[in-house]
Amino acid sequence: MRSIAIGVVFALSFCFAQDSSDFKPASSNVLDAQYPKVDSNSRVLVRIMAPNASTVKLNFWSGPKMDMVKQADGSWTATTPPMAPGLHYYTINVDGAEVSDPGSTAYFGGGKWASAVEVPEAGADYYLPQNVPHGQVREIWYHSSVTGSWRHALVYLHPGYDASKTRYPVLYLQHGGGEDETGWIRQGKANFILDNLIASGSTKPMIVVMANGYASRAGYVVPDLSGKPFGSPGFLEVMQERMGAFEDDMTQVLIPFIDKTFRTIADRDHRAMAGLSMGGMQTFQVTFNHLDLFSYIGGFSGAMNVFARGNNSLDLNTAFHGAMADPYAFAKRVHLLWIGVGTDEPTRMKEGIEDLHASLEKAGIQHVFYESSGTSHEWQTWRRDLREFAPRLFQPVGQPSSVGHGK
Amino acid sequence: MRSIAIGVVFALSFCFAQDSSDFKPASSNVLDAQYPKVDSNSRVLVRIMAPNASTVKLNFWSGPKMDMVKQADGSWTATTPPMAPGLHYYTINVDGAEVSDPGSTAYFGGGKWASAVEVPEAGADYYLPQNVPHGQVREIWYHSSVTGSWRHALVYLHPGYDASKTRYPVLYLQHGGGEDETGWIRQGKANFILDNLIASGSTKPMIVVMANGYASRAGYVVPDLSGKPFGSPGFLEVMQERMGAFEDDMTQVLIPFIDKTFRTIADRDHRAMAGLSMGGMQTFQVTFNHLDLFSYIGGFSGAMNVFARGNNSLDLNTAFHGAMADPYAFAKRVHLLWIGVGTDEPTRMKEGIEDLHASLEKAGIQHVFYESSGTSHEWQTWRRDLREFAPRLFQPVGQPSSVGHGK
């Protein structure tokens, strides 16, 4: 009986905590939108007007999937359990139509302009605008001889860039599959992360280029993939074709354009590339195929071995043109190889990256393995990756092989 | 009988024209999205998956409102009559939920991230990226002592800015109600319009600043307007409060910040302001209250008299601190007063602006009245305004009073 009574007390206190009634509009909402709301327990309350709908469902892509409940005023609501901190993509399914929430800022993810809600992380202000000098983000357009089209990219310039005459190193920073070149600024808050890091003195002033990760060679006809699920074979073929086109566009057109347009230090010792998920795969492909151009490499939840391995194993002696066959030569040539993962990522992704880390360790390949505690295949993981990765770039001394943890 | 036969022939030929089957994905779609499509007759075919919906409606905000028809595969489709050229906002109503089309780029309009479809205009390439030098659009953040917050703005810098040491004039260019500072670039293509105008030599190189038109003074609590229709009394009060805060932020914080951050010519002879709709109202309010700061004024479908008039009449002798009481002095002081309107705008808007034009003519106030032929209260009107307005800015000779037409 005693244990039951304690159970009841616990349950009651949990209810009280849940009914704290301190829901506030999310910082990711559009101007004046009252919903979605987040409370101090990191629960999210979503609401949409759909007076004539039969079934409305809430779909957090890396989180809860819930039936929404119809209210007397024709709205539908759902409250999630406590969620991990960070920005969580979601859509709402109204009688079979998978749509965005009009109350949310639209973020480009999943190949469309989706909704997302920002769940604050207690004590974490490294990605918020602070009272420090702010860099600018420039939109640039360049004509690509590879794609035969005008292409759009974003470029972060640190706060001191305009007033100086100095040249700076460059980080190429790529979004994930289904996202675009706006992701690192809009979702990732990369500009604020870098503003804060640079202001603290921990990170070298740098130029950060965020390119559009999709490219098609001039004349290539994209097959109609409407109706096919994202990730099915047709998508993989398109992705491989596009990764090749992207590699050519980046190395033959974008990098020369950036080096011509901005005051860069245009050599491999002052050029880094990193990316998340698909952008991590692109980073491994581009950098290992062009080690004459890059010396810092970051994979944020990015699988290295998707394209390099046959039959589920990565042979480090032959992979990537044998770049890792000699660990000592590799460590001299590549100043930083970063492998990051969130501890709550889906098992398949997590194990793939952990296996890669283990393979690298076993082969004696110098690298940094970083685990983001309690986060999934989502932006909070990648914000933390950037926060830890950027200070290690373009520093005069080499980086030791180490294992990091953090939130 | 003969007239009936001719009618049938006409109907048939119309059907043939309608069934031209040359529908192509709109340029405003997200990557790979096959719908919406536009045909050579400027008809728009919209499609959304909603297999379990009872009623799906297509809602072009300044165009057709149509029932969509369910197809065997669970999608719903509708094809519009031929539409005017330009970018048309729309939403789709799925069983009472007014939502965006996942196939469309999201544009911030109507206070949310809405859909829009680009209907090409035959022969019009002035807002398309061409093989000319491209300027950059910079995102800037500044801390406002008026709002007590970080504010975001976009700044267009013409292609020659970085390589020169020269100082340049500035145009402040404002979006409409329900839109934000991204509107002139995303929807309006202002950067491409200016690239093309500057490349042609018709327009002076200039800096264009696009600020967020919503501001609230620090401590001001925005009333909950959820559920109230846009434009109802609560909105007007908020808008007036915000216009005052916006005026202070622009004149006390933003302009000094821009003059400090960029190589501007920081005097009234080299500073212009223009805006569309609500942005036109803001332009009139800010410029006429600060003629010490501005000498070029553009109202694109913007009512001048909403705040200046009582009882439905605008007394030019007293309005705006009597700035127009002396037409000769006004013409010497204000180098350009531009009043633009689309010939197909809603009657109330069109008549308000035509009345203003007539009042100015009668009072002998030098101005340019521009009518965009066949376009409504939409972006094609404002793209044309900008194309005609920008070449008249910062030119050495005064502008004659004239009436323009064009498409």
Chai-1 contact restraints between the chains, C-beta under 6 A:
chainA,res_idxA,chainB,res_idxB,connection_type,confidence,min_distance_angstrom,max_distance_angstrom,comment,restraint_id
A,V30,B,K112,contact,1.0,0.0,6.0,A-B,restraint_1
A,L31,B,Y214,contact,1.0,0.0,6.0,A-B,restraint_2
A,Q34,B,S226,contact,1.0,0.0,6.0,A-B,restraint_3
A,A50,B,D95,contact,1.0,0.0,6.0,A-B,restraint_4
A,A50,B,G96,contact,1.0,0.0,6.0,A-B,restraint_5
A,A50,B,A97,contact,1.0,0.0,6.0,A-B,restraint_6
A,P51,B,G96,contact,1.0,0.0,6.0,A-B,restraint_7
A,N52,B,D95,contact,1.0,0.0,6.0,A-B,restraint_8
A,N52,B,G96,contact,1.0,0.0,6.0,A-B,restraint_9
A,A53,B,D95,contact,1.0,0.0,6.0,A-B,restraint_10
A,V94,B,V94,contact,1.0,0.0,6.0,A-B,restraint_11
A,V94,B,A97,contact,1.0,0.0,6.0,A-B,restraint_12
A,D95,B,A50,contact,1.0,0.0,6.0,A-B,restraint_13
A,D95,B,N52,contact,1.0,0.0,6.0,A-B,restraint_14
A,D95,B,A53,contact,1.0,0.0,6.0,A-B,restraint_15
A,D95,B,D95,contact,1.0,0.0,6.0,A-B,restraint_16
A,G96,B,A50,contact,1.0,0.0,6.0,A-B,restraint_17
A,G96,B,P51,contact,1.0,0.0,6.0,A-B,restraint_18
A,G96,B,N52,contact,1.0,0.0,6.0,A-B,restraint_19
A,A97,B,I48,contact,1.0,0.0,6.0,A-B,restraint_20
A,A97,B,A50,contact,1.0,0.0,6.0,A-B,restraint_21
A,A97,B,V94,contact,1.0,0.0,6.0,A-B,restraint_22
A,V99,B,V99,contact,1.0,0.0,6.0,A-B,restraint_23
A,S100,B,S100,contact,1.0,0.0,6.0,A-B,restraint_24
A,P102,B,K112,contact,1.0,0.0,6.0,A-B,restraint_25
A,A106,B,A106,contact,1.0,0.0,6.0,A-B,restraint_26
A,A106,B,W113,contact,1.0,0.0,6.0,A-B,restraint_27
A,K112,B,V30,contact,1.0,0.0,6.0,A-B,restraint_28
A,K112,B,P102,contact,1.0,0.0,6.0,A-B,restraint_29
A,W113,B,A106,contact,1.0,0.0,6.0,A-B,restraint_30
A,W113,B,W113,contact,1.0,0.0,6.0,A-B,restraint_31
A,P129,B,W150,contact,1.0,0.0,6.0,A-B,restraint_32
A,H134,B,W141,contact,1.0,0.0,6.0,A-B,restraint_33
A,Q136,B,R138,contact,1.0,0.0,6.0,A-B,restraint_34
A,Q136,B,I140,contact,1.0,0.0,6.0,A-B,restraint_35
A,V137,B,E139,contact,1.0,0.0,6.0,A-B,restraint_36
A,R138,B,Q136,contact,1.0,0.0,6.0,A-B,restraint_37
A,R138,B,R138,contact,1.0,0.0,6.0,A-B,restraint_38
A,E139,B,V137,contact,1.0,0.0,6.0,A-B,restraint_39
A,I140,B,Q136,contact,1.0,0.0,6.0,A-B,restraint_40
A,W141,B,H134,contact,1.0,0.0,6.0,A-B,restraint_41
A,W150,B,P129,contact,1.0,0.0,6.0,A-B,restraint_42
A,Y214,B,L31,contact,1.0,0.0,6.0,A-B,restraint_43
A,S226,B,Q34,contact,1.0,0.0,6.0,A-B,restraint_44
